[in-house]
Amino acid sequence: MAAAVLFDLEGLGVAELRALSALNDSKQHDAEARDELYPVVLRTAARVAVVSRCASGIDVRGLHRTNLAALRDALLRVAQPGCLCLVDGFRVPEFGHEQRAIVDGDATSAAIAAASIVAKVSRDKFMHRADDFHPGWEFRSHVGYSTPEHRDAIQRLGVSPLHRLSFQSAAYQQLAL
C-alpha cells in the first residue's frame, strides 16, 4: 500500500490543527492510535489517495520499484499545480510536479506522517479482510509481518495467493515454490 495526503493548512481551524499534532510515523503508534488518527486525517485532508499493488506484480518488478511506482501514482492523484510533493526517503520517478525526498519524513512532515497512517490502516484493513478469504494464515493477527505463527502457517499450508514468492523468508526457503 502507498498513500498520499494533501492538506490545505490555510483552510484548517485550530481544532483540526491540534488534532493533527498527534501525527507521527505510523510505526510509532499502536494499532489503536492509528485507528483513531485515520478518520482525523480523512476529515482534515483536502485529498487522500491509496494505491495497492498485487504480490505477483511485486515479484515481477521488485519491491522497491513497485513501491516507488505506487507512491508516484498516489501522488499524481493528490498533487495540485504548483505544489511541492514531499516523499518519505526516496524520490519517485518523474511525474510532472516538484518533489523533495525527506529522510525519516514520516517523523518530520505532517503530510508524510498522515500518508503513513492512511497506508498502514488501509493495509491492516485489507489484511483483516484477507483473513476471511484465506483462513489458516492468520492474516488478521500478524497483518503481513513475519511472526513465528505466520511462518508455521506457511510450513503447514504453503503460500497463499497474497504471498510474494520473491520474498526471501526462512519459511519460504524450506518450501518447494
C-alpha positions in Angstrom: 0.0 0.0 0.0 1.1 3.5 -0.7 -0.7 6.6 0.2 -0.5 10.4 -0.4 -2.2 13.1 1.6 -2.7 16.8 0.6 -3.5 19.3 3.4 -4.8 22.8 2.8 -3.4 24.1 6.1 -4.9 27.6 5.5 -8.4 26.0 5.4 -8.0 24.2 8.7 -9.1 25.6 12.0 -7.3 25.5 15.4 -9.1 22.3 16.4 -8.2 20.5 13.2 -4.5 21.6 13.5 -4.5 20.5 17.2 -5.9 17.1 16.2 -3.1 16.7 13.6 -0.4 17.5 16.1 -0.5 13.8 17.2 0.7 12.6 13.8 3.9 10.7 13.7 5.4 7.8 11.8 2.7 5.1 11.8 5.3 2.7 13.3 5.5 4.9 16.4 1.7 4.5 17.1 0.0 1.3 18.2 -3.0 0.0 16.1 -5.5 1.7 18.4 -3.8 5.1 18.0 -3.5 4.7 14.2 -7.2 3.8 14.1 -8.1 7.0 16.0 -5.9 9.1 13.7 -7.2 7.6 10.5 -10.6 9.4 10.4 -9.0 12.6 11.6 -6.7 12.6 8.6 -9.6 11.8 6.3 -11.7 14.6 7.7 -9.0 17.2 7.6 -7.2 16.4 4.3 -8.1 18.1 1.1 -7.3 15.0 -0.8 -6.2 11.4 0.0 -5.2 8.6 -2.3 -4.3 5.0 -1.5 -2.7 2.7 -4.1 -2.1 -1.0 -3.7 -0.1 -3.5 -5.8 -0.5 -7.2 -6.0 2.1 -9.8 -4.9 2.6 -11.1 -8.5 3.4 -7.6 -9.7 5.9 -7.1 -6.9 7.5 -10.4 -7.8 7.9 -9.3 -11.4 9.1 -5.7 -10.9 10.7 -5.9 -7.4 9.6 -4.4 -4.2 11.5 -1.1 -4.3 10.5 -0.3 -7.9 6.9 -1.3 -7.2 6.7 0.8 -4.1 8.1 3.9 -5.8 5.7 3.5 -8.8 2.7 3.0 -6.4 3.7 6.2 -4.4 4.1 8.1 -7.7 0.5 7.0 -8.7 -0.8 8.1 -5.3 1.0 11.5 -5.6 -0.5 12.0 -9.0 -4.0 11.7 -7.5 -3.5 14.4 -4.9 -1.0 16.8 -6.4 -2.1 20.2 -7.5 -0.4 22.5 -10.0 2.5 24.3 -8.3 2.6 22.1 -5.2 5.7 20.6 -3.7 5.3 16.9 -3.1 7.1 15.6 0.0 8.2 12.0 -0.3 9.4 9.8 2.5 13.0 8.8 1.9 13.3 8.3 -1.9 12.5 10.4 -4.9 9.8 8.8 -7.1 10.0 8.6 -10.9 9.4 11.9 -12.6 5.7 12.8 -12.6 5.4 16.5 -13.5 5.4 18.0 -10.0 8.3 19.3 -7.9 9.3 16.8 -5.2 11.5 16.6 -2.2 12.7 13.4 -0.7 12.9 13.6 3.1 14.8 11.0 5.1 12.6 10.0 8.0 9.9 12.2 6.5 7.1 10.4 8.4 8.6 11.7 11.6 9.0 15.3 10.4 6.2 16.1 7.9 2.5 16.1 8.8 1.6 15.1 5.3 4.0 12.2 5.1 3.0 11.0 8.6 -0.7 11.2 7.6 0.0 9.2 4.5 1.9 6.7 6.6 -1.1 6.3 8.9 -3.5 6.0 6.0 -1.4 3.4 4.2 -0.9 1.3 7.4 -4.5 1.4 8.4 -5.6 0.6 4.9 -3.2 -2.3 4.7 -4.3 -3.6 8.1 -8.0 -3.4 7.0 -7.0 -5.3 3.8 -5.2 -8.0 5.8 -8.2 -8.4 8.2 -10.5 -8.9 5.2 -7.9 -11.3 3.6 -8.1 -13.4 6.7 -11.8 -14.1 5.9 -10.9 -15.2 2.3 -7.7 -17.1 3.2 -8.3 -18.8 6.5 -5.4 -20.5 8.2 -2.6 -18.0 7.6 -3.9 -15.8 10.5 -3.5 -12.5 8.4 -5.7 -10.7 10.9 -3.3 -11.3 13.8 0.0 -10.6 12.1 -1.2 -8.3 9.3 1.6 -9.5 6.9 4.6 -9.3 9.2 6.7 -12.4 9.6 5.9 -13.9 13.0 6.5 -17.4 14.3 2.8 -18.2 13.8 2.9 -16.9 10.3 5.9 -18.9 9.4 4.3 -22.0 11.0 1.2 -21.4 8.8 3.4 -21.3 5.7 5.0 -24.5 6.7 1.6 -26.2 7.2 -0.3 -24.6 4.3 2.3 -23.3 1.8 1.9 -19.8 0.5 -1.4 -18.1 -0.3 -2.1 -16.0 -3.4 -1.2 -13.0 -1.3 2.3 -14.1 -0.6 5.2 -12.7 -2.5 7.2 -15.5 -3.9 10.3 -13.3 -4.3 10.3 -12.6 -0.6 13.3 -14.4 0.9 12.0 -15.7 4.2 13.4 -18.7 6.0 9.9 -20.2 6.0 9.8 -19.9 2.2 13.3 -21.4 1.7 12.1 -24.6 3.2 9.3 -25.0 0.7 9.4 -26.1 -2.9 7.9 -23.0 -4.5 
